Amino acid sequence: GLAGVATGASVLPIRVAGWQEDATGGWSVYARSDQVLAGLESAVDPNGDDDAHDAARVALVALSEPYASFVDDPLARAAGGALRLDTLVVTPAGNDGPGGPGFGFVSGPGGGPAALTVGAADMRKDVETARVVVRVGLHIVLDRIEPVAGASGPSAPVSLRVAAPRAAPAGNQPEASGERLARYFDHGGLSRVAGRAALVESGDAPQAAVGDAARAGASAVLVHGALPSGSLGFDETASIPVVDLPNATASTILDALGRGESVGVAIGRAQTSPNPGRGRVAPFSSTGLAFDGRVKPELVAPGVALVTSEPGAGAGGAPRYGTVNGTSAAAAVVAGAAALLAQARPALDAPELRSLLAETARPIAGEQVTAQGAGRVDPGAASAAELAVAPASLALGRAPGAGWEGRQTLVVQNLSTRDITVRIRIERLSEGAASVRFSARPARFQLARGKTRRIPLRATVASAPVGTAPAEGTLLIGAPGDQPLRIPWAITFGAAPRNLIGRISLSSERFRPSDKKPSVLTVDAGKVVHAAGRDEVQALERLDISLWNARGVRLGLLARLRDVLPGRFQFGITGRSPAGAPLGRGLYRLRIVAKPTTKGPATRRSVTFRIR
């Protein structure tokens, strides 16, 4: 049978996402920020009587906003409010893979300082693989061992021609299941993939994609999209071989099929072998810092091919089971660990639960701090810990050069029933582009039971940076001879983001005041840069549009956007003042100011227009 992490916990399900009308007028499955906020409100005050004494001890927010690792957006603030009301908010780091050395690939609300943000680790002992050979014409384009993504691989070698469904319609709106299945058939009703190996993209619903290919008569499925071995579950619709292909090979196949060339695949007998990635951070788990430079995620948990129950029943009424992957699944594991810890130590409040879970994690050798935080969750160690430290990870940020200083204050709390001698040490896991020195005063002190002490911490860059590789490590805090708590830190190097405003244009530079036909201001703001071999999202804390007259007098603010991801933004300029009155004839100036999320100068640009 299957057993959960905290089988005795009471679960309060709160729905925050579902099918609803989107901005294009179609229908999509998503959650709005206000819906997630309402869900957190229900977790903190389940009966709506404005009294949080019945609040849930742990709130799992098992969805995320990609790349939005802002520290002060509404959801991040709500996580802080919940923590103050004794509800721990556990969030996923995101499934966007390794990000830049600086900022931006962690999903929101995981960037919030109060949220306990979780990455995914692969803890499977064994995996199934098969040799896959792909032929385009007479040329071999792939010959290597690939993971078997289905419940089981082929028991005997198979050789098939490759076909693909019709391309999905453009846009982000999901298709209904019938429309999705129809792509596997031509306009005459004949299957495009019957008796062949169907090449499909995993997308957001890989099980549905494989099931559609099987219903269309495919004899095997080639999935591209980095699916881990065995990730499609134990009770899938398709009983045919399913193997994962690299995205580059899939692109080669699609190009060849588009040219009408013959494409074939040979899949060998499945073999069970030790998992080479066991104990490592999963390749899809988001890494990088939050936008304030804070190490996120704080820890990782199992998040690959976790067995779970599925809705409905199988043949004969038997329960259905499947597997789930992702940092949302890993966050659920940590939420369960938090429930166990709250049961074992009921006197702990939400900030203490958060600190103990993060700081007692086991480090994973060879993994970056920005990928694993303090390491893999260890509920046993958390239940025995005598100290708690806030914050659970440091936000030191970006160092432009030698002499830079970053300061933090550590709050060390004695949770035990004895006096403890506390020692603070620095562990450097990566030297990075420059030498960094730490100073904690005092670095050794006596802490009485039940007491707390604030310790100033200073990090100084002692040499000129050579390159941009980040420095990483952990603070080790604990009693001599005991297992120390681990507080991850990272410092990136380089100049502060500049030129965060790109193209600016007005659709009309001479116009009359009009609410129906405004001039459209288009602004490209924020950017994605390539640094240290990786992409880095440079977002904005704020984007302001203000109005000035020809004499240089500021008339007021026309628009303000907060927590802005890179993109193109448009504003209707109606020819009215910020107070709503029509502007008189003359020359005016729009001043655009982009304030970065990190320390550094704002970018300022302007454009003029004339009211006729």
Secondary structure, 3 states (H helix, E strand, C coil): CCCCCCCCCCCCCCCCCEEEECCCCCEEEECCHHHHHHHHHHHHCCCCCCCHHHCCCEEECCCCECCCCCCCCHHHHHHHHHHHCCCEEEEECCCCCCCCCCECCCCECCCCCCCEEEEEEECCCEEEEEEEEEEECCEEEEEEEEEECCCCCCCCCEEEEEECCCCCCCCCCCCCHHHHHHCCECCCCCECCCCCEEEEECCCCHHHHHHHHHHCCCCEEEEECCCCCCCCCCCCCCCCCEEEECHHHHHHHHHHHHCCCCEEEEECCCEEEECCCCCEECCCCCCCECCCCEECCCEEEECCCEEEEEEEECHHHCEEEEEECCHHHHHHHHHHHHHHHHHHCCCCCHHHHHHHHHHCCECCCCCCHHHHCCCECCHHHHHHCCEEEECCCCECCEECCCCCEEEEEEEEEECCCCCEEEEEEEEEEECCCCCEEEEECCCEEEECCCCEEEEEEEEEECCCCCCCCCEEEEEEEECCCCCCEEEEEEEEECCCCCCCEEEEEECCCEECCCCCCCEEEEEEECEEEEECCEEEEECEEEEEEEEEECCCCEEEEEEEEEEECCEEEEEEECCECCCCCECCCEEEEEEEEEEECCCCCCEEEEEEEEEC
